[in-house]
Every structure is written in C-alpha cells, then in structure tokens.
Amino acid sequence: MKQFYVYILKCSDNSYYTGMTNDINRRFLEHQNGININCYTFEKRPVELVFCTEFNEVLQAIAFEKQVKGWSRKKKEAIINDKWEDLKKLAVCQNESNSSNYKKEE
C-alpha cells in the first residue's frame, strides 16, 4: 500500500515549510540539496525535518497539508512538539476585539 506524508521543515531563517510527498526521504533531500530554484526552501537552506506524519489515502494527506498550511506558527509548533491537545486552545481567537473579551459597561 502506498504511503503519503505531510511534513514540516524548519528553515535556516526559522520559518516553516509544509509539504506533502509519497517519498519523504527523496523529498527531504530535494529540499536540502536545492533541486528546485523556485522552491520556498531554496534560499532558506539548510532545512531540518521537524514533523512528519503518514497517511494511507492521498486525499487525506492533501486535506491535512492544506489545513496545516493555514495554521498559525503556534499551532504548527504544537504538533511539532507533539502537543495535539493544545490545538483546540490555540484555535480560539485571542484578539482583544474578540467578543469573548467584551466587557459590558454597567
């Protein structure tokens, strides 16, 4: 059965790159060696593989990759640090303007 991987790389500028592949070793080496000059990681090498999870279904992997790409840095760091339980808390808007922070004048 074919496996698919969603991974996060930490770049030399401390940014994160999220991707999906069916061969994590090959794809990591491509990033590390700068195979594609147009790739986000090309000028941010060296890169470090900080997270990887596998899927049996390509559509599940694609959906998870898209989801993670939309996440904040803090949410990405939660899964990198295997703190999945923090995701729910981090999903709550913390802005001062959030309705949960509204204080009714008396």
Residue frames as a rotation matrix with the C-alpha (Angstrom) as fourth column:
MET 1
0.578 0.816 0.000 0.00
0.816 -0.578 0.000 0.00
0.000 0.000 -1.000 0.00
LYS 2
-0.165 -0.620 0.767 1.32
0.584 -0.688 -0.431 3.42
0.795 0.377 0.476 -0.95
GLN 3
0.146 0.116 -0.982 2.03
0.935 -0.342 0.098 5.86
-0.325 -0.932 -0.158 1.87
PHE 4
0.242 -0.026 0.970 1.75
0.467 -0.873 -0.140 9.64
0.850 0.487 -0.199 1.76
TYR 5
-0.172 -0.466 -0.868 3.47
0.984 -0.117 -0.133 12.03
-0.039 -0.877 0.478 4.11
VAL 6
0.745 0.249 0.619 2.73
0.220 -0.968 0.124 15.53
0.630 0.044 -0.775 5.35
TYR 7
0.095 -0.842 -0.532 5.85
0.987 0.150 -0.060 17.15
0.130 -0.519 0.845 6.70
ILE 8
0.997 0.060 0.057 7.10
0.050 -0.986 0.160 20.41
0.066 -0.157 -0.985 8.17
LEU 9
0.136 -0.989 0.052 10.61
0.866 0.093 -0.491 21.70
0.481 0.112 0.870 7.60
LYS 10
0.768 -0.070 -0.637 12.25
0.333 -0.805 0.490 24.33
-0.547 -0.589 -0.595 9.75
CYS 11
0.688 -0.471 0.552 14.26
0.506 -0.234 -0.830 26.63
0.520 0.851 0.078 7.52
SER 12
-0.259 -0.927 -0.270 17.51
0.902 -0.132 -0.412 28.43
0.347 -0.350 0.870 8.32
ASP 13
-0.704 0.074 0.706 15.57
-0.120 -0.993 -0.015 31.70
0.700 -0.095 0.708 8.81
ASN 14
-0.947 0.308 0.088 13.34
0.003 0.283 -0.959 29.90
-0.321 -0.908 -0.269 11.41
SER 15
-0.187 0.914 -0.360 10.32
-0.975 -0.216 -0.043 29.89
-0.117 0.343 0.932 9.10
TYR 16
-0.351 0.170 0.921 8.34
-0.112 0.969 -0.222 26.71
-0.930 -0.181 -0.321 8.50
TYR 17
-0.511 0.221 -0.831 7.57
-0.851 0.005 0.525 25.00
0.121 0.975 0.186 5.21
THR 18
-0.117 0.563 0.818 4.73
-0.381 0.736 -0.560 22.46
-0.917 -0.377 0.128 5.00
GLY 19
-0.374 -0.035 -0.927 4.56
-0.924 0.099 0.369 19.94
0.079 0.994 -0.069 2.20
MET 20
0.499 0.543 0.675 3.25
-0.498 0.817 -0.289 16.54
-0.709 -0.192 0.679 1.10
THR 21
-0.235 -0.632 -0.739 5.00
-0.964 0.247 0.095 13.69
0.122 0.735 -0.667 -0.68
ASN 22
0.883 0.442 -0.157 4.91
-0.426 0.896 0.125 9.96
0.196 -0.044 0.980 -1.29
ASP 23
0.470 -0.806 -0.360 8.67
0.696 0.589 -0.412 9.61
0.544 -0.057 0.837 -0.57
ILE 24
0.994 0.030 -0.102 9.78
0.091 -0.734 0.673 11.61
-0.055 -0.678 -0.733 2.45
ASN 25
0.297 -0.955 -0.023 13.49
0.481 0.128 0.867 10.73
-0.825 -0.269 0.497 2.15
ARG 26
-0.226 -0.337 0.914 13.69
0.973 -0.121 0.196 11.76
0.045 0.934 0.355 -1.51
ARG 27
0.563 0.554 0.613 11.69
0.559 -0.802 0.211 14.94
0.608 0.224 -0.761 -0.93
PHE 28
0.875 -0.310 -0.373 13.80
0.204 -0.464 0.862 15.98
-0.440 -0.830 -0.342 2.07
LEU 29
-0.094 -0.970 0.223 16.99
0.680 0.101 0.726 15.54
-0.727 0.219 0.651 0.04
GLU 30
-0.002 0.164 0.986 15.48
0.915 -0.398 0.068 17.61
0.404 0.903 -0.149 -2.79
HIS 31
0.927 0.335 0.168 14.81
0.227 -0.859 0.459 20.45
0.297 -0.387 -0.873 -0.35
GLN 32
0.677 -0.703 -0.216 18.21
0.218 -0.089 0.972 20.10
-0.703 -0.705 0.093 1.32
ASN 33
-0.250 -0.834 0.491 20.11
0.738 0.164 0.655 19.99
-0.627 0.526 0.575 -1.99
GLY 34
-0.170 0.224 -0.960 18.16
-0.264 -0.949 -0.175 22.83
-0.950 0.223 0.220 -3.61
ILE 35
-0.547 -0.012 0.837 16.90
0.649 0.626 0.432 20.84
-0.529 0.780 -0.335 -6.60
ASN 36
0.185 0.726 0.663 14.21
0.940 -0.328 0.096 23.41
0.287 0.605 -0.743 -7.46
ILE 37
-0.798 -0.589 0.127 15.39
0.552 -0.800 -0.236 27.04
0.241 -0.118 0.963 -7.61
ASN 38
-0.447 0.719 0.532 11.75
-0.277 -0.677 0.682 28.22
0.850 0.158 0.502 -7.41
CYS 39
0.157 0.497 -0.854 11.01
0.644 0.604 0.470 26.31
0.749 -0.624 -0.225 -4.19
TYR 40
0.840 0.265 0.473 10.36
-0.158 -0.715 0.681 28.32
0.518 -0.647 -0.559 -1.00
THR 41
0.888 -0.459 0.019 13.19
0.142 0.314 0.939 26.50
-0.437 -0.831 0.344 0.77
PHE 42
0.660 -0.664 0.351 15.84
0.613 0.206 -0.763 27.07
0.434 0.719 0.543 -1.93
GLU 43
-0.040 -0.694 0.719 17.34
-0.009 -0.720 -0.694 30.18
0.999 -0.034 0.022 -0.32
LYS 44
0.419 0.272 0.866 16.47
-0.834 -0.263 0.485 29.09
0.360 -0.926 0.117 3.22
ARG 45
0.748 -0.236 -0.620 18.77
0.231 0.969 -0.090 26.09
0.622 -0.076 0.779 3.45
PRO 46
-0.900 0.011 -0.436 19.81
-0.031 0.996 0.088 24.15
0.435 0.092 -0.896 5.37
VAL 47
0.060 0.967 0.247 16.43
-0.793 -0.105 0.600 22.80
0.606 -0.232 0.761 6.39
GLU 48
-0.928 -0.269 0.257 15.53
-0.372 0.673 -0.640 20.45
-0.001 -0.689 -0.724 9.21
LEU 49
-0.276 0.849 -0.451 12.68
-0.022 0.463 0.886 17.92
0.961 0.254 -0.109 9.17
VAL 50
-0.871 -0.062 0.488 10.76
-0.457 -0.267 -0.849 18.72
0.183 -0.962 0.204 12.38
PHE 51
-0.191 0.855 0.481 7.45
-0.536 0.320 -0.781 16.94
-0.822 -0.407 0.397 11.77
CYS 52
-0.702 0.070 -0.709 6.20
-0.632 0.397 0.665 14.09
0.328 0.915 -0.235 9.62
THR 53
-0.284 0.660 0.695 3.00
-0.427 0.562 -0.708 12.05
-0.858 -0.498 0.123 9.67
GLU 54
-0.978 -0.158 -0.137 1.79
-0.196 0.456 0.868 9.42
-0.074 0.876 -0.477 7.25
PHE 55
-0.016 0.998 -0.054 -1.49
-0.742 -0.048 -0.669 8.68
-0.670 0.030 0.742 5.53
ASN 56
-0.484 -0.045 0.874 -2.80
0.344 0.908 0.237 5.73
-0.805 0.415 -0.424 3.53
GLU 57
0.356 0.725 0.589 -5.08
0.892 -0.077 -0.445 7.91
-0.277 0.684 -0.675 1.40
VAL 58
-0.592 -0.653 0.473 -3.75
0.781 -0.608 0.138 10.71
0.197 0.451 0.870 -0.81
LEU 59
0.023 0.678 0.735 -6.88
0.298 -0.706 0.642 12.84
0.954 0.204 -0.218 -0.35
GLN 60
0.842 0.206 -0.499 -6.49
0.522 -0.077 0.849 12.74
0.136 -0.976 -0.172 3.44
ALA 61
-0.068 -0.960 -0.272 -2.86
0.923 -0.164 0.348 13.81
-0.379 -0.228 0.897 3.11
ILE 62
-0.544 -0.081 0.835 -3.76
0.598 -0.735 0.319 16.67
0.588 0.673 0.448 0.76
ALA 63
0.492 0.818 0.298 -6.53
0.295 -0.479 0.827 17.86
0.819 -0.319 -0.477 3.08
PHE 64
0.713 -0.275 -0.645 -4.24
0.668 -0.014 0.744 17.79
-0.214 -0.961 0.173 6.13
GLU 65
-0.400 -0.894 0.203 -1.45
0.911 -0.365 0.191 19.59
-0.097 0.261 0.960 4.27
LYS 66
-0.265 0.381 0.886 -3.87
0.392 -0.797 0.460 22.38
0.881 0.469 0.062 3.28
GLN 67
0.784 0.589 -0.196 -5.17
0.378 -0.203 0.903 22.59
0.492 -0.782 -0.382 6.83
VAL 68
0.379 -0.726 -0.574 -1.67
0.834 0.000 0.551 22.88
-0.400 -0.688 0.605 8.35
LYS 69
-0.487 -0.580 0.653 -0.59
0.824 -0.553 0.123 25.45
0.290 0.598 0.747 5.76
GLY 70
0.094 0.634 0.768 -3.39
0.198 -0.768 0.609 27.69
0.976 0.095 -0.198 7.04
TRP 71
0.669 0.171 -0.723 -2.38
0.703 0.170 0.690 27.34
0.241 -0.970 -0.007 10.68
SER 72
0.843 -0.403 0.355 -0.55
-0.487 -0.852 0.190 29.86
0.226 -0.333 -0.915 12.82
ARG 73
-0.107 -0.975 -0.197 3.05
-0.513 0.224 -0.829 29.31
0.852 0.012 -0.524 13.79
LYS 74
-0.445 -0.042 0.895 1.92
-0.890 0.133 -0.436 28.39
-0.100 -0.990 -0.096 17.33
LYS 75
0.634 0.718 0.287 -0.39
-0.650 0.696 -0.307 25.65
-0.420 0.008 0.908 16.05
LYS 76
0.646 -0.484 -0.590 2.38
-0.323 0.527 -0.786 24.23
0.692 0.699 0.183 13.85
GLU 77
-0.415 -0.861 0.295 4.74
-0.632 0.039 -0.774 24.25
0.655 -0.508 -0.560 16.83
ALA 78
0.083 0.524 0.847 2.13
-0.933 0.341 -0.120 22.43
-0.351 -0.780 0.517 18.92
ILE 79
0.956 0.293 -0.018 2.12
-0.279 0.891 -0.359 19.44
-0.089 0.348 0.933 16.55
ILE 80
0.290 -0.932 -0.219 5.91
-0.350 0.109 -0.930 19.63
0.891 0.347 -0.295 16.08
ASN 81
-0.604 -0.520 0.605 6.19
-0.706 -0.003 -0.708 19.29
0.369 -0.854 -0.366 19.87
ASP 82
-0.621 0.429 -0.655 3.53
0.277 0.903 0.329 16.53
0.733 0.023 -0.680 19.94
LYS 83
-0.869 0.399 -0.292 1.10
0.165 -0.322 -0.932 18.71
-0.466 -0.858 0.214 21.91
TRP 84
-0.752 0.613 0.243 -2.01
0.374 0.092 0.923 17.97
0.544 0.784 -0.299 19.88
GLU 85
-0.028 0.778 -0.628 -4.19
0.999 0.043 0.009 18.79
0.034 -0.627 -0.778 22.88
ASP 86
-0.469 -0.227 -0.854 -3.13
0.409 -0.913 0.018 22.46
-0.783 -0.340 0.521 22.58
LEU 87
-0.880 0.076 0.469 -4.73
0.443 -0.223 0.868 22.84
0.170 0.972 0.163 19.13
LYS 88
0.087 0.996 0.006 -8.23
0.900 -0.081 0.429 23.49
0.428 -0.032 -0.903 20.48
LYS 89
0.371 -0.022 -0.929 -6.99
0.684 -0.670 0.289 26.24
-0.629 -0.742 -0.233 22.81
LEU 90
-0.616 -0.725 -0.308 -4.88
0.281 -0.568 0.774 27.80
-0.736 0.390 0.554 20.05
ALA 91
-0.607 0.466 0.644 -7.86
0.744 0.048 0.667 27.82
0.280 0.884 -0.375 17.69
VAL 92
0.443 0.777 -0.447 -9.71
0.883 -0.466 0.066 30.29
-0.157 -0.424 -0.892 19.92
CYS 93
0.269 -0.285 0.920 -9.27
0.439 -0.814 -0.380 33.90
0.857 0.507 -0.094 18.86
GLN 94
0.019 -0.383 -0.923 -7.11
0.997 -0.059 0.045 35.71
-0.072 -0.922 0.381 21.41
ASN 95
-0.548 -0.242 0.801 -7.53
0.482 -0.873 0.066 39.21
0.683 0.422 0.596 19.97
GLU 96
-0.926 0.175 -0.334 -8.66
0.196 -0.534 -0.823 41.95
-0.323 -0.827 0.460 22.31
SER 97
-0.628 0.698 -0.344 -11.55
-0.777 -0.582 0.238 42.64
-0.034 0.417 0.908 19.93
ASN 98
-0.781 0.338 -0.525 -12.91
0.139 0.914 0.381 39.07
0.609 0.225 -0.761 20.28
SER 99
0.066 0.930 0.361 -16.48
-0.389 -0.309 0.868 39.00
0.919 -0.197 0.342 21.57
SER 100
0.501 0.099 -0.860 -15.44
0.600 0.676 0.428 36.79
0.624 -0.730 0.279 24.49
ASN 101
-0.522 -0.749 -0.408 -13.26
0.839 -0.364 -0.404 39.65
0.154 -0.553 0.819 25.73
TYR 102
-0.332 0.492 0.805 -16.12
0.081 -0.835 0.544 42.17
0.940 0.246 0.237 25.57
LYS 103
-0.735 0.111 -0.668 -16.93
0.674 0.024 -0.738 43.74
-0.066 -0.993 -0.093 28.89
LYS 104
0.090 0.889 0.449 -20.39
0.729 -0.366 0.579 45.20
0.679 0.275 -0.681 29.17
GLU 105
-0.807 -0.317 0.498 -20.46
-0.025 -0.825 -0.565 48.66
0.590 -0.468 0.658 30.68
GLU 106
-0.331 0.688 -0.646 -22.58
0.920 0.386 -0.061 48.85
0.207 -0.615 -0.761 33.79
